[in-house]
Amino acid sequence: MELNYEGPHPADLLARHMRRVRVARKLSLRDLAGELTYQYGYLGRVERGEQAPSPALAAALDRFFETTGLFADLLEMAQDLSIPDYGQGILRHEPKAMRIQVFTSSLVPGLLQTEEYTRELVRVSMPWLPEEQVQERVATRMRRKRIFERAEPPFFWAIMDEAGLKRPIGDARCMRDQISSLLEACRPQHVMVQVLPFSQGVHPMMGGSMSLLTLRNGSTVAYTEGFAAGQSAESPQRIFELTQKFDVARSKALPENESLDLIREYLREYEDAAEA
């Protein structure tokens, strides 16, 4: 279910504003295409609202028309609105989080995914989505990673099931790059990843994922996601239950150094497969 947003969609506003400022400058679409060095047909589809602009085009429009980030902001809003309702809370709360604890049962944690890995995952898990919406979801995921660029980034603690390393998303090259990126992401002291190995058997979060976000005011919000749906939680009782599940998963996970060693083993396997 998509967010119940009332009012003009940001994608429509972007298209309208593009036409408005172009006409105000007394430019034809062909003139604008020449100025920006983009194809005339592409700009026409964007202006008619038939296709979303790329982030590069949105930035180019802002520079040319001196709109101080308006096109980039509208594009980001349109991309965010493609996320289901239960995911909107994460988008709203992540920038304010001081600590993020996540558990994933079969995937690399979302904030540590590479662009290619995310793209392959979206294409496989939602094959009905048109390519434009696939790219919107990928862009939103990549933009969320900016929280690690803050002057005071959040402490990020992830527990991931070994299945997220074993099960390939995309080809061997995609997984090689993803696992390499995962190891690189673990270098800063504010990022910790532990692996829950197959040898531990069943655990409380089989088949699901969970995020616990501690905000600046000390409150905690939680998000859980299953096969086809997710939900948010803020009640003290529900937060307590989910925190207990995370603690159990953490107690079963390998220590950090052993987890990194296991991740390196998988990296070597994918490196060999990519070169074969």
Secondary structure, DSSP 8 states (H G I E B T S, - for coil): -B----SS-HHHHHHHHHHHHHHHTT--HHHHHHHHT--HHHHHHHHTTSS---HHHHHHHHHHHT-TTHHHHHHHHHHHTTSBHHHHHHHHHGGGEEEEEEEESSS--GGG--HHHHHHHHHHH-TTS-HHHHHHHHHHHHHHGGGGGSSS--EEEEEEETHHHHS-SS-HHHHHHHHHHHHHHTSSTTEEEEEE-GGG---TTTT-EEEEEEETTS-EEEEEE-SS-EEEE-SHHHHHHHHHHHHHHHHHS--HHHHHHHHHHHHHHHHHHHH-
